[in-house]
């Protein structure tokens, strides 16, 4: 079984759009911007033997405010530019009460080839950290200073994906 780093999408891999201090996903492919340092960080994790799995909630599809083909085009761009092994998506909204929508751990538990206790989750919101904890992963919060409370304490708070990868790689 392999080790993995589960990566949230918006705010971790690509720029989240801020409105009144709260993060939102990009609405168009033109707004979709991979953050500086992400490619180098992903390559470092890959060289260290980690599987890279994107885990992302995309409820705007269920809400009718985003088209699924636009989300898939964003993911195609991610896969084209980063050494990603897999992208797992929850298209549900909170009212659907599914087990794949973070903070539930379903997206992390979906595969059977990852040793979760030796894996990590990097996120920028409390829902990411809660999902990682529930799955048994070590958790890293990229603290973007959003106007929301982190209801679950991560193993570590960092300021960038580079710092997150530095911490992961020092742990072996």
C-alpha positions in Angstrom: 0.0 0.0 0.0 1.2 3.5 -0.9 1.4 6.7 1.0 -0.6 9.7 -0.3 -0.9 13.4 0.1 -4.5 14.4 -0.4 -4.7 17.9 -1.7 -7.7 20.2 -1.5 -8.2 22.2 -4.7 -9.4 25.8 -4.2 -7.0 27.7 -1.9 -4.4 25.0 -2.0 -3.7 24.2 -5.6 -5.4 27.1 -7.3 -6.3 30.6 -6.2 -9.6 30.9 -4.3 -11.6 34.1 -5.0 -12.2 36.1 -1.8 -15.5 37.8 -1.0 -15.8 39.5 2.4 -12.9 37.3 3.7 -14.5 34.0 2.6 -13.1 31.8 -0.2 -15.0 30.8 -3.3 -14.0 28.6 -6.3 -13.2 30.2 -9.6 -16.3 30.5 -11.8 -14.6 30.2 -15.2 -11.6 28.6 -16.7 -10.1 32.0 -17.2 -10.3 32.6 -13.4 -8.6 29.3 -12.7 -5.0 30.0 -11.7 -2.6 27.5 -10.2 -0.8 29.1 -7.3 2.9 29.9 -7.4 5.0 27.1 -5.9 2.4 24.4 -6.4 4.1 22.6 -9.3 7.5 22.4 -7.5 5.8 21.3 -4.2 3.9 18.5 -6.1 7.1 17.4 -7.8 8.9 17.2 -4.5 6.2 15.0 -3.0 6.2 12.8 -6.1 10.0 12.3 -5.9 9.5 11.3 -2.2 7.2 8.5 -3.3 3.8 10.0 -2.4 0.7 9.4 -4.5 -1.0 12.8 -5.1 -4.8 12.8 -4.9 -7.0 15.9 -5.2 -10.1 15.8 -3.0 -12.5 18.6 -3.7 -16.1 19.6 -2.9 -17.8 21.3 -5.9 -21.4 21.9 -4.6 -22.0 24.8 -7.1 -22.8 22.1 -9.7 -25.6 20.7 -7.5 -26.7 24.3 -6.8 -26.9 25.1 -10.5 -24.4 28.0 -10.3 -21.6 26.1 -12.0 -21.5 23.7 -15.0 -19.9 20.3 -14.6 -18.0 20.7 -17.9 -16.3 23.8 -16.6 -15.2 22.0 -13.4 -13.9 19.1 -15.5 -12.0 21.6 -17.7 -10.3 23.0 -14.6 -9.4 19.4 -13.5 -8.0 18.7 -17.0 -5.8 21.7 -16.6 -4.6 20.5 -13.2 -3.8 17.0 -14.5 -2.0 18.6 -17.5 0.2 20.9 -15.4 0.8 18.9 -12.2 1.9 15.3 -11.4 -1.6 14.3 -10.0 -2.5 10.6 -9.8 -6.2 11.1 -9.2 -8.9 13.7 -8.7 -11.9 12.8 -6.5 -14.8 15.2 -6.6 -18.0 15.6 -4.6 -20.6 17.4 -6.6 -23.2 17.2 -3.8 -24.6 20.1 -1.6 -25.0 20.0 2.2 -28.7 19.0 1.9 -27.7 15.8 0.1 -26.0 14.5 3.3 -23.6 12.3 1.3 -20.5 10.7 2.9 -18.2 12.0 0.2 -18.6 15.7 1.0 -16.0 17.1 3.3 -16.0 17.2 6.3 -17.0 13.6 5.9 -14.0 11.4 4.9 -15.6 9.6 1.9 -13.3 11.1 -0.8 -10.3 10.0 1.2 -11.7 6.5 1.9 -12.7 5.9 -1.8 -9.6 4.1 -2.8 -8.1 1.0 -1.3 -4.5 1.4 -2.3 -3.5 4.1 0.2 -2.3 3.5 3.7 -4.2 6.4 5.4 -2.2 6.4 8.7 1.0 7.1 6.7 -0.7 9.7 4.5 -1.4 13.5 4.8 -4.1 15.9 3.9 -3.3 19.5 2.9 -6.3 21.9 3.1 -7.2 25.5 3.7 -10.5 25.1 5.6 -11.8 23.3 8.6 -13.8 20.9 6.5 -10.6 19.6 4.9 -8.9 19.1 8.2 -12.0 17.3 9.7 -12.1 14.9 6.7 -8.4 14.2 7.0 -8.7 13.6 10.8 -11.7 11.3 10.3 -9.8 9.3 7.7 -6.8 8.9 10.0 -4.3 11.2 8.1 -2.0 13.8 9.5 -3.4 17.2 8.6 -1.8 20.4 7.4 -3.7 23.7 7.3 -2.5 26.4 4.9 -3.8 29.3 7.0 -5.1 31.9 4.5 -6.7 33.9 7.3 -10.2 33.5 6.1 -13.1 35.1 7.9 -14.2 31.7 9.3 -13.3 29.6 12.3 -11.3 26.4 12.0 -13.5 24.0 14.1 -10.8 21.3 14.1 -7.2 21.8 15.0 -4.7 20.5 12.3 -1.5 18.8 13.1 0.3 22.0 11.9 -0.6 25.4 10.4 1.6 26.8 7.7 1.6 29.8 5.4 2.2 28.0 2.0 2.2 24.7 0.2 6.0 24.9 0.2 6.0 25.0 4.0 3.4 22.1 4.1 5.7 20.0 1.9 8.8 20.9 4.0 6.9 19.6 7.1 5.7 16.4 5.5 9.1 15.6 4.1 10.8 16.0 7.5 8.4 13.4 8.9 9.6 10.8 6.4 
